[in-house]
Amino acid sequence: MSAAQLQHLKLWLAGKDKNWDLAAYELRQLTDSIAEAAVLYPGIPVDNVTTMMAPLLSVSDAIAAKDSRKFAGSMKGLTDGCNACHSSMERGFVVVRLPTDRFLPANQLFAPQGKADVRR
Ligand code: HEC
């Protein structure tokens, strides 16, 4: 799930910077990771994975529409889904949230290149 954690973070940062191509890419990676988790941890009820489909689709729609507000809202729903599964798997102590700062991952740029506000 560490991969999912990094993908969730990068997805958020890419969407915040309106780098929709990168966001779409990270969303595909994250969707694969969640599907893999279902295979990796046999105890995961199928319901917990299928419950993630609606929030994943909602994020996907927001990216396709390049809609920052919908993106933020659907990312919150997705994050709630992460935590709901953790709680149901006796991993309620693993609490995921949307990042509030920009420190990580500091070794990758998220803004589409060529924009004036790219941090160096
Ligand atoms: C279908 C169930 C399920 C979903 C959905 C899920 N997780 Fe997890 N997650 C788990 C389980 C089970 C573990 C504990 C794995 C273990 O103990 O080896 C875990 C553990 C983790 C950990 C701790 C890993 C570590 O080694 O420190 C993180 C971080 C994490 N998940 C992030 C996420 C994020 C982010 C999402 C949503 C994008 C998410 N998870 C969605 C089931 C899920």
Boltz pocket constraint, residues with backbone or C-beta under 6 A from the ligand:
constraints:
  - pocket:
      binder: B
      contacts: [[A, 1], [A, 2], [A, 4], [A, 5], [A, 8], [A, 30], [A, 34], [A, 37], [A, 38], [A, 41], [A, 44], [A, 45], [A, 48], [A, 49], [A, 52], [A, 78], [A, 79], [A, 81], [A, 82], [A, 83], [A, 85], [A, 86], [A, 89], [A, 91], [A, 94], [A, 96]]
      max_distance: 6.0
